[in-house]
Amino acid sequence: MKKIRIIFTFIYVCLCLICLSSCWGSKYEFMHTREEIVSVEIVEADYDYTNSTPSQDTLLVIDDYNSFLDKLESLNYDWRVIGGPVGIDSKCVAIKILYQNGDYEVFNYAGRAEYEYGVGYDAYCDWGSFPKKEFYALLEEYIGYDATPR
């Protein structure tokens, strides 16, 4: 009986640790390979949840986007275990990556949306997040002002 109690206690502790640890760190995974990227922009995205596609006003087209992507990939990216996919915030500064085939992704520190040519727009397709402070520090380095949502 004592052995069974110890086993159940061990299982309970393991399950608690799994439930309490809601994320783990890794690298951001692009929609397609880096070789397929044709442009990287910093945009002001406005998603009002009544349109199927948000408006995206380009703030800056990044000429040396490979250097930018290297810096982006150096940021920790935490995958959520608990919860559902998250989309981009309404009225936020975000990164837009365009691919050779017409697809693109738009993401801020905590959410992502994707457009697949011939398929359409998916507003909620991300299960992870960047550290907010580090993400917006990277954007500030390029656009020259703090765009962190308040």
C-alpha positions in Angstrom: 0.0 0.0 0.0 2.9 2.3 0.8 4.5 1.6 -2.5 1.3 2.5 -4.4 1.0 5.8 -2.4 4.5 6.7 -3.4 3.9 6.0 -7.0 0.7 8.0 -7.1 2.5 10.9 -5.3 5.3 10.8 -7.9 2.8 10.8 -10.8 0.8 13.7 -9.1 4.0 15.8 -8.7 5.0 15.1 -12.3 1.6 16.2 -13.6 1.7 19.3 -11.5 5.1 20.3 -12.9 3.9 19.7 -16.4 0.7 21.8 -15.9 2.6 24.6 -14.1 5.3 24.9 -16.7 3.3 26.5 -19.5 6.1 27.2 -21.9 9.6 26.3 -23.0 12.2 28.3 -25.0 13.2 27.7 -28.6 13.7 29.6 -31.9 11.0 31.2 -33.9 9.9 29.0 -36.9 9.2 30.9 -40.0 6.2 30.0 -42.2 8.7 28.9 -45.0 12.4 28.7 -45.3 14.6 31.8 -45.0 15.7 31.1 -48.6 12.1 31.8 -49.8 11.9 35.2 -48.1 11.8 38.1 -50.5 11.0 41.0 -48.2 10.9 41.9 -44.5 8.9 45.0 -43.3 8.0 46.6 -40.0 4.3 47.4 -40.3 1.6 49.0 -38.3 -1.1 46.3 -38.3 -4.7 47.2 -37.6 -7.0 44.2 -37.0 -10.5 45.2 -36.0 -11.9 41.6 -36.0 -14.7 42.5 -38.5 -12.5 42.3 -41.6 -11.0 39.0 -42.7 -7.6 40.6 -43.4 -6.0 43.4 -41.3 -4.7 46.5 -42.8 -0.9 46.8 -42.8 0.8 50.2 -43.2 4.4 49.8 -43.9 6.7 51.8 -41.6 10.0 50.5 -42.9 11.2 48.0 -45.5 14.4 46.4 -44.1 17.0 46.3 -46.8 19.5 44.0 -45.0 16.8 41.7 -43.8 19.2 38.7 -43.3 20.9 40.7 -40.5 17.6 41.6 -39.0 16.4 37.9 -39.2 19.6 36.8 -37.5 18.9 39.2 -34.6 15.3 38.0 -34.5 16.3 34.4 -34.3 18.7 35.2 -31.4 15.6 36.1 -29.3 14.2 33.4 -27.2 10.8 32.1 -28.4 8.6 30.5 -25.8 6.0 27.9 -26.9 2.8 27.8 -24.8 1.6 24.4 -23.7 -1.6 25.6 -22.2 -4.1 27.8 -24.2 -4.9 28.2 -27.8 -3.3 29.9 -30.8 -3.0 33.7 -30.6 -3.3 36.3 -33.3 -1.8 39.7 -33.6 -3.1 42.5 -31.5 -5.3 45.2 -33.0 -3.4 48.3 -33.8 0.2 47.1 -33.1 3.6 47.5 -34.7 4.6 44.1 -36.1 6.9 42.3 -38.5 5.7 41.2 -41.9 7.6 38.6 -43.9 6.8 38.1 -47.5 7.7 34.9 -49.5 8.3 34.1 -53.1 5.0 32.3 -53.6 2.9 35.2 -52.4 2.4 34.0 -48.8 3.2 36.2 -45.9 3.1 36.2 -42.1 2.6 39.2 -39.7 3.5 38.8 -36.1 4.2 40.9 -33.0 5.7 39.7 -29.8 2.8 37.5 -28.7 0.8 36.5 -31.8 0.9 35.7 -35.5 -1.3 35.8 -38.5 -0.6 34.1 -41.9 -1.8 34.5 -45.4 -1.4 31.6 -47.8 -1.8 32.3 -51.5 -4.9 30.4 -52.8 -6.0 29.4 -49.2 -6.6 32.7 -47.4 -6.0 34.4 -44.2 -5.6 32.7 -40.8 -5.8 35.3 -38.0 -4.9 32.9 -35.1 -2.1 30.6 -35.8 0.6 31.0 -33.2 1.4 29.1 -30.0 4.3 31.1 -28.8 5.7 34.5 -27.9 8.9 36.5 -27.8 10.0 38.4 -24.7 8.1 41.6 -25.1 10.9 44.0 -24.0 13.5 42.3 -26.3 11.2 42.2 -29.3 10.3 45.8 -29.1 13.9 46.8 -28.4 14.8 45.1 -31.8 12.0 47.0 -33.6 13.1 50.3 -31.9 16.6 49.7 -33.3 15.2 49.9 -36.8 12.3 52.4 -36.6 13.8 54.8 -34.1 11.0 54.9 -31.4 9.5 52.6 -28.8 6.5 50.9 -30.2 5.7 48.7 -27.1 2.0 48.5 -26.6 0.9 50.2 -23.4 
